[in-house]
Amino acid sequence: MPTFAAASATAVALTVLSGCCVVARLLSRLAFVKHVGMDDCLITLAWSASLALAVVIAQSRSSFYVPERDGSHPYSNDEHGDTGG
């Protein structure tokens, strides 16, 4: 089972890749057809939603405790001054 960090990195990477495809499509439509249709607007809207989801996923990794696969806690007790009791 993949870790949350791997899923987060995958979401960001695929969003960047799809963003490049959307930009290339829009540029080619403007250069060759000289017309942007409703489908282009909907593709851009869908990509914007995908970007927002990737940002939320990336932020949730840093905001919430996600246990590591080996069960260890990412923060040591000494770092936060906890005595463990």
C-alpha positions in Angstrom: 0.0 0.0 0.0 1.5 3.4 -1.0 2.2 5.9 1.7 0.4 9.3 2.0 3.6 11.1 0.9 3.8 9.1 -2.3 0.2 9.8 -3.1 0.7 13.5 -2.4 3.8 13.6 -4.7 1.9 11.7 -7.4 -1.1 14.2 -7.2 1.2 17.2 -7.5 3.2 15.6 -10.4 0.1 14.7 -12.4 -1.4 18.1 -11.8 1.8 19.8 -13.2 1.8 17.4 -16.2 -1.8 18.0 -16.9 -1.3 21.7 -16.5 1.3 21.6 -19.2 -1.1 19.8 -21.5 -3.9 22.3 -20.8 -1.6 25.2 -21.6 -0.3 23.6 -24.8 -3.9 23.0 -25.9 -4.9 26.6 -25.2 -1.9 27.9 -27.0 -2.4 25.7 -30.0 -6.1 26.6 -30.2 -5.3 30.3 -30.1 -2.4 29.9 -32.7 -4.1 27.7 -35.2 -7.9 27.9 -34.8 -7.9 31.4 -33.3 -11.0 30.4 -31.2 -11.4 29.2 -27.7 -14.6 27.3 -27.2 -16.7 26.2 -24.3 -14.9 22.9 -24.1 -11.6 24.8 -23.5 -13.2 26.8 -20.7 -14.5 23.6 -19.0 -11.1 21.9 -19.4 -9.4 24.9 -17.7 -12.1 24.9 -14.9 -11.6 21.2 -14.3 -7.8 21.7 -14.2 -8.2 24.5 -11.7 -10.2 22.2 -9.5 -7.5 19.5 -9.8 -4.9 22.1 -8.8 -6.9 23.1 -5.8 -7.2 19.4 -4.8 -3.5 18.9 -5.2 -2.8 21.9 -3.0 -5.2 20.7 -0.3 -3.5 17.2 -0.4 -0.1 18.7 -0.1 -1.1 21.0 2.8 -2.8 18.2 4.7 0.4 16.3 4.8 2.1 19.1 6.7 -0.9 19.9 8.9 -2.0 16.5 10.2 -0.2 13.6 11.9 0.2 10.7 9.5 1.9 7.7 11.1 4.8 6.2 9.2 4.6 2.7 7.9 6.8 1.3 10.6 4.6 2.8 13.3 7.1 5.4 14.5 6.1 8.9 15.3 7.7 11.6 13.1 8.5 13.8 16.1 10.7 12.8 19.0 9.7 13.6 22.6 12.9 15.6 23.1 12.1 18.0 20.3 8.9 19.3 21.9 10.0 19.0 25.5 7.6 16.2 26.4 8.7 13.7 29.0 6.4 11.0 27.7 4.4 10.7 30.9 
